[in-house]
C-alpha cells in the first residue's frame, strides 16, 4: 500500500466532522499500487481485520467496503459472496464511494501520534499536517507502531523511513515482542 488516510464517506452530509458527521461513516482510504498488491488482496486484509458478521450500532461505525469503479464493485461483491459461504450472514456492506472527506488532523496516524518519542523525531522533517497525513513513510510507521507488519518487513523498510538508528532499533524490538 502506498498510503492510508482516515476520514468520512458514504453519505450526503456536507463537510462532515467527527462532531457533526450526519449520515457519513468513518472510514480509511487506501492508495495502492496494483502492480504490487491487488484489490482482492486488500479485501482479504479488510475481511481479516474486522468481524463482518457483527452488527454496527450506528451509521458512523458501520462496516463497509466502498468501491471506486465497476471492476472494484465486481471484485468486492465476489469477495463478499466467498465469505458468505463460510460465515453466513455478513453485515459489512459493499457501497459506491462517495466524496471522501479527510478527518481532522488529530485522527490521522493515530498510533504514531501517541508515540511521543517517534513524534519528536519526526518533528525534524517539519511536516505540514497535509504532508503528515499523505506521507507513505508516516503511514508505514503508523502501521508498525500499531503492531501491524512483521519484523522482517520493518527491517526492509527502515532505511527509507528516515528514523535515527536508535529509534529504528527500538521500534524493531517493540515489533518483535
VMD Tcl script that draws the C-alpha trace (Angstrom):
set ca {
  {0.00 0.00 0.00}
  {1.19 3.47 -0.75}
  {-0.67 5.38 1.93}
  {-3.78 5.47 4.07}
  {-5.84 8.33 5.40}
  {-8.84 8.32 7.70}
  {-11.96 10.28 7.01}
  {-15.67 10.16 6.28}
  {-17.53 8.68 3.31}
  {-20.78 7.12 2.21}
  {-23.27 9.85 2.91}
  {-24.51 13.17 1.67}
  {-23.89 15.34 4.72}
  {-21.63 18.19 3.54}
  {-18.31 18.88 5.26}
  {-18.56 16.15 7.90}
  {-16.52 16.37 11.09}
  {-16.14 13.97 13.98}
  {-18.66 16.02 15.98}
  {-21.07 16.52 13.05}
  {-20.88 13.69 10.56}
  {-24.57 13.28 9.75}
  {-25.04 10.20 7.55}
  {-21.32 9.70 6.88}
  {-19.28 6.71 8.03}
  {-15.78 6.75 9.50}
  {-13.52 5.03 7.02}
  {-9.97 4.55 5.83}
  {-8.97 5.48 2.31}
  {-6.22 3.28 0.85}
  {-3.98 4.21 -2.08}
  {-2.24 1.19 -3.53}
  {-0.08 0.13 -6.45}
  {-1.94 -2.68 -8.28}
  {1.42 -3.91 -9.62}
  {2.42 -4.72 -6.02}
  {-0.88 -5.68 -4.36}
  {-4.24 -6.43 -5.94}
  {-7.58 -5.05 -4.85}
  {-8.59 -8.62 -3.99}
  {-5.56 -8.95 -1.69}
  {-6.51 -5.70 0.03}
  {-10.01 -7.07 0.52}
  {-8.51 -10.17 2.16}
  {-6.84 -7.83 4.68}
  {-10.09 -5.93 5.22}
  {-12.07 -9.11 5.86}
  {-9.43 -10.39 8.29}
  {-9.30 -7.11 10.21}
  {-12.89 -6.92 11.40}
  {-15.91 -9.04 12.30}
  {-18.04 -8.86 9.15}
  {-20.93 -10.65 10.89}
  {-21.19 -8.16 13.73}
  {-23.93 -5.58 13.68}
  {-22.90 -1.95 13.90}
  {-24.91 0.19 16.25}
  {-24.72 3.36 14.16}
  {-24.07 4.66 10.67}
  {-20.89 6.28 11.99}
  {-19.34 2.90 12.83}
  {-20.91 0.61 10.25}
  {-18.58 -1.72 8.39}
  {-18.45 -1.06 4.69}
  {-16.28 -1.52 1.66}
  {-16.50 1.50 -0.63}
  {-15.67 0.75 -4.25}
  {-14.47 3.32 -6.76}
  {-15.15 1.57 -10.08}
  {-17.32 -1.11 -11.67}
  {-14.36 -3.50 -11.55}
  {-13.82 -2.87 -7.83}
  {-17.55 -3.42 -7.27}
  {-17.39 -6.75 -9.10}
  {-14.34 -7.90 -7.11}
  {-15.78 -6.71 -3.78}
  {-19.11 -8.48 -4.35}
  {-17.33 -11.70 -5.37}
  {-15.18 -11.41 -2.24}
  {-18.31 -10.88 -0.11}
  {-20.04 -13.90 -1.69}
  {-17.00 -16.08 -0.98}
  {-17.09 -15.12 2.71}
  {-20.84 -15.67 2.96}
  {-20.31 -19.33 2.09}
  {-18.14 -19.87 5.16}
  {-19.53 -17.22 7.52}
  {-23.23 -17.00 6.73}
  {-24.90 -13.62 7.16}
  {-22.49 -10.75 6.68}
  {-23.36 -7.23 7.76}
  {-20.46 -5.48 6.02}
  {-21.94 -3.51 3.16}
  {-20.43 -3.01 -0.30}
  {-21.26 0.54 -1.37}
  {-20.21 3.07 -4.01}
  {-17.55 5.50 -2.86}
  {-18.98 8.97 -2.48}
  {-16.89 12.01 -1.69}
  {-14.18 11.17 0.82}
  {-13.60 13.92 3.37}
  {-10.33 13.83 5.27}
  {-10.83 13.57 9.02}
  {-9.40 16.14 11.40}
  {-5.63 16.22 11.80}
  {-5.65 14.64 15.25}
  {-7.27 11.49 13.79}
  {-4.56 10.95 11.18}
  {-1.96 8.30 12.03}
  {-3.46 7.78 15.47}
  {-0.98 5.16 16.74}
  {2.01 7.21 15.70}
  {0.62 10.43 17.18}
  {0.52 8.68 20.54}
  {4.19 7.68 20.40}
  {5.93 10.75 21.84}
  {9.47 9.62 21.04}
  {8.76 8.96 17.36}
  {6.69 12.13 17.01}
  {9.56 14.13 18.50}
  {11.91 12.57 15.97}
  {9.53 13.19 13.07}
  {9.36 16.86 14.03}
  {12.77 17.28 12.36}
  {11.03 16.83 8.99}
  {8.75 19.84 9.60}
  {5.73 18.09 8.05}
  {2.64 20.16 7.43}
  {-0.49 18.34 8.58}
  {-1.34 17.51 4.94}
  {2.14 16.10 4.33}
  {1.89 14.07 7.52}
  {-1.50 12.62 6.51}
  {-0.33 11.82 2.97}
  {3.18 10.52 3.68}
  {3.84 6.91 2.71}
  {6.64 6.67 5.29}
  {4.39 8.03 8.03}
  {1.62 5.59 7.06}
  {4.09 2.71 7.31}
  {5.38 3.92 10.67}
  {1.83 4.22 11.97}
  {1.12 0.63 10.94}
  {4.26 -0.67 12.63}
  {3.59 1.30 15.82}
  {0.07 -0.18 15.77}
  {1.56 -3.68 15.70}
  {0.91 -4.43 12.04}
  {3.58 -5.91 9.84}
  {6.46 -8.21 10.61}
  {9.94 -7.59 11.91}
  {11.38 -8.62 8.54}
  {9.12 -6.11 6.75}
  {10.23 -3.37 9.12}
  {13.89 -4.29 8.65}
  {13.42 -3.96 4.89}
  {11.63 -0.60 5.31}
  {13.81 1.00 7.98}
  {16.32 2.70 5.67}
  {13.50 4.53 3.86}
  {11.62 5.72 6.93}
  {14.02 8.47 7.95}
  {14.46 7.32 11.54}
  {17.66 7.58 13.52}
  {19.30 4.19 14.05}
  {18.34 4.08 17.74}
  {14.66 4.78 17.01}
  {14.67 2.09 14.34}
  {16.16 -0.42 16.77}
  {13.59 0.45 19.45}
  {10.68 0.12 17.02}
  {12.04 -3.18 15.73}
  {12.42 -4.52 19.29}
  {8.84 -3.45 20.07}
  {7.53 -5.22 16.96}
  {9.39 -8.40 17.81}
  {7.67 -8.58 21.21}
}
mol new
graphics top color blue
foreach p $ca { graphics top sphere $p radius 0.5 }
foreach p [lrange $ca 0 end-1] q [lrange $ca 1 end] { graphics top cylinder $p $q radius 0.2 }
display resetview
